[in-house]
Amino acid sequence: MQHNTEMTSSAQLERARIVDETIVARQSTRAFLDTPVSRETLSEILDVAARTASGANRQPWKVYVLQGRSRDELSQKVCAAHDALRNEPIASPTMREGYDYYPRQWVSPYLERRKENGWGLYGLLGIAKGERDRMHAQHQRNFKFFDAPVGLMLTVDERMMPGALLDYGGFMQNIMVAAQARGLATCAQAAWNSFQDIVLSHVGAAPGELLVTGMALGHADPKALVNTFRTPREPAQAFTSWLD
């Protein structure tokens, strides 16, 4: 019996190690290879993510998978709108988010983290403050899915808001972890949210659907400098209170 217990404990520790390493290895990838991803693999990932917990088992997620022409055409539409917005920001009718993803006013310590993230990335790429054209071009990489062959658009029925966003966070994490476990990389992209009208029309979403986020998925480019960027994380002790 002791031997069986030890074997079970050893197997559990190994499973925990694999899960932990997969979660920690996940990062926002911003340069992909054009290597295709099979529909079978994508279906496996989404089937795993479907086991995400959700309040009253409502499973509020809906996923649109874009590859090939559908992916390219959406990129062209949104890149054109993004360029138009830069040229005439007030006149552009394309900026309409379904919900406020970011706060309307940034406060400490979140403001400092945001700045550290943004300037850390731009600094790595050699983009200096004030280089608006280069910043615009880098931001527009979002709308090309960073060259990933697969783009996901995740939507929700507006009648399920706002609590469904809590469920959605777990769903997105499970997609990213399941992809990571299969040697694939991802990048969740709230940048698409400002162009939700274009996105929803393109994918044929039903009335009442809101865009939660976009996501790039594929094989990471191991030679891309941008993929060496890793954001820091606060240790658990910094955000945890222990109550006995």
C-alpha positions in Angstrom: 0.0 0.0 0.0 2.9 2.3 0.9 4.4 1.7 -2.5 1.1 2.5 -4.3 0.8 5.7 -2.4 4.3 6.8 -3.3 3.6 6.0 -6.9 0.4 8.0 -6.9 2.1 10.9 -5.2 4.9 10.8 -7.8 2.5 10.8 -10.7 0.6 13.7 -9.2 3.8 15.7 -8.8 4.7 15.0 -12.4 1.3 16.1 -13.6 1.5 19.3 -11.5 5.0 20.0 -12.8 3.8 19.7 -16.4 0.8 21.9 -15.8 2.8 24.5 -14.0 5.5 24.7 -16.6 2.9 25.0 -19.4 1.2 27.9 -17.6 4.5 29.7 -16.9 5.8 29.2 -20.4 2.8 30.9 -22.0 3.4 34.4 -23.2 2.0 37.0 -25.5 3.7 36.1 -28.8 4.0 38.9 -31.4 5.7 37.2 -34.3 4.6 33.9 -35.9 5.6 31.6 -38.6 3.2 30.9 -41.5 3.2 27.2 -40.6 -0.5 26.1 -40.8 -2.4 24.6 -37.9 -4.8 21.8 -38.7 -8.5 22.0 -38.0 -8.2 18.8 -35.9 -5.7 20.5 -33.6 -7.8 23.6 -33.3 -10.9 21.5 -32.5 -9.0 19.6 -29.8 -8.0 22.9 -28.2 -11.5 24.3 -28.2 -12.9 21.1 -26.9 -10.5 21.2 -23.9 -11.4 24.9 -23.3 -15.1 24.0 -23.4 -14.6 22.4 -19.9 -14.1 25.9 -18.4 -16.3 26.6 -15.4 -19.1 29.1 -16.0 -21.9 30.4 -13.8 -25.0 28.2 -14.0 -23.1 26.3 -16.8 -24.2 29.0 -19.2 -21.0 28.6 -21.4 -21.3 32.1 -22.8 -18.5 31.8 -25.4 -18.8 31.8 -29.2 -15.7 31.4 -31.3 -15.1 32.4 -34.9 -11.9 30.8 -36.4 -10.4 32.8 -39.3 -7.8 31.3 -41.7 -6.8 31.9 -45.2 -8.9 34.4 -47.2 -11.3 35.3 -44.3 -8.3 36.1 -42.1 -6.6 38.2 -44.8 -9.7 40.1 -45.7 -10.5 41.1 -42.1 -6.9 42.3 -41.7 -7.2 44.5 -44.7 -10.5 46.0 -43.6 -9.3 46.8 -40.1 -5.9 48.0 -41.1 -7.6 50.5 -43.5 -9.9 51.7 -40.7 -6.9 51.9 -38.3 -5.0 54.1 -40.9 -8.1 56.3 -41.3 -8.4 56.7 -37.6 -4.9 58.0 -37.4 -5.6 60.6 -40.2 -9.0 61.7 -38.9 -9.5 60.5 -35.4 -12.7 62.5 -34.7 -14.4 61.7 -38.0 -13.8 58.0 -37.8 -17.1 56.0 -37.1 -15.3 52.7 -36.5 -14.3 53.1 -32.8 -17.0 51.4 -30.8 -16.2 49.0 -28.0 -18.8 46.6 -26.7 -17.6 47.2 -23.1 -14.8 49.0 -21.3 -11.9 46.7 -21.2 -9.5 49.3 -19.9 -10.3 51.8 -17.1 -11.3 55.3 -18.1 -8.7 56.6 -15.6 -5.5 54.8 -14.8 -4.2 54.9 -11.2 -1.2 53.5 -9.4 0.1 50.8 -9.5 -1.6 49.8 -12.7 -0.5 53.0 -14.6 3.1 52.2 -13.8 2.7 48.6 -15.0 1.1 49.7 -18.2 4.0 52.1 -18.9 6.6 49.5 -18.1 4.9 47.1 -20.4 4.5 49.5 -23.3 7.9 51.1 -23.2 9.6 47.8 -22.4 8.2 46.4 -25.7 8.9 49.5 -27.7 12.4 49.9 -26.2 13.2 46.3 -27.2 12.2 47.1 -30.8 14.1 50.4 -30.8 11.0 52.6 -31.1 11.6 55.8 -29.3 9.0 58.1 -27.7 7.5 60.4 -30.3 8.1 58.0 -33.2 4.4 58.0 -34.1 4.7 56.3 -37.5 6.7 53.4 -36.0 4.3 53.1 -33.1 1.4 53.0 -35.4 3.0 50.3 -37.6 3.8 48.2 -34.5 0.2 48.6 -33.2 -1.1 47.6 -36.6 0.7 44.3 -36.3 -2.2 43.3 -34.1 -4.6 43.6 -37.0 -2.4 41.3 -39.1 -2.5 38.7 -36.2 1.3 39.2 -36.0 1.4 37.0 -39.1 -0.2 34.0 -37.3 -2.1 31.7 -39.7 -5.1 31.5 -37.3 -7.1 34.3 -35.9 -9.9 33.8 -33.3 -12.7 36.2 -32.6 -14.5 35.6 -29.4 -18.0 37.0 -28.8 -20.6 37.0 -26.2 -24.4 37.5 -26.1 -24.9 41.0 -24.6 -27.7 39.7 -22.5 -25.1 37.6 -20.5 -23.0 40.6 -19.6 -21.1 41.6 -17.5 -20.7 38.4 -15.4 -20.0 36.4 -18.5 -16.6 38.2 -18.8 -15.5 36.4 -15.7 -16.3 33.0 -17.3 -14.6 34.2 -20.5 -11.3 34.9 -18.7 -11.0 31.2 -17.8 -12.1 30.1 -21.3 -9.4 32.2 -22.9 -6.7 31.0 -20.5 -7.6 27.4 -21.2 -7.4 28.0 -25.0 -3.9 29.5 -24.5 -2.7 26.8 -22.1 -4.1 24.0 -24.3 -2.3 25.6 -27.3 0.9 26.0 -25.4 0.8 22.3 -24.4 0.7 21.4 -28.1 3.7 23.5 -29.0 1.6 26.5 -30.2 1.7 30.1 -29.2 -1.0 32.7 -28.7 -1.6 36.4 -28.2 -4.9 37.7 -26.7 -5.7 41.0 -28.5 -8.0 43.5 -27.0 -6.8 45.9 -29.8 -9.5 44.5 -32.0 -12.3 45.6 -29.7 -12.3 49.2 -31.0 -13.2 47.8 -34.4 -15.9 45.4 -33.3 -18.5 46.7 -35.9 -16.2 45.7 -38.7 -15.3 42.4 -37.0 -18.8 41.3 -36.2 -20.0 42.1 -39.7 -17.2 40.2 -41.3 -17.7 37.0 -39.3 -21.5 37.1 -39.7 -22.3 37.5 -36.0 -25.9 37.5 -34.9 -27.6 40.7 -33.5 -26.7 41.2 -29.9 -23.3 39.7 -30.0 -20.4 41.7 -28.6 -16.7 41.2 -29.3 -14.9 40.1 -26.2 -11.4 39.9 -27.8 -9.4 38.6 -30.7 -6.6 36.1 -30.5 -3.7 35.1 -32.7 -2.6 31.5 -32.7 0.1 29.6 -34.5 3.8 28.6 -34.2 6.0 31.2 -32.7 8.9 32.6 -34.7 11.9 31.5 -32.6 14.2 34.1 -34.3 12.0 37.1 -33.7 13.5 39.6 -31.3 10.0 40.7 -30.1 9.3 37.2 -28.8 12.1 37.6 -26.2 9.9 40.1 -24.4 8.6 38.7 -21.1 6.5 40.9 -18.8 7.3 40.7 -15.0 4.8 39.4 -12.5 4.2 40.3 -8.9 4.9 37.4 -6.4 1.9 35.8 -4.7 2.9 37.4 -1.4 2.4 40.9 -2.9 -1.3 40.3 -3.6 -2.4 37.7 -1.0 -3.8 38.2 2.5 -3.8 35.1 4.7 -6.6 35.1 7.2 -6.6 32.4 10.0 
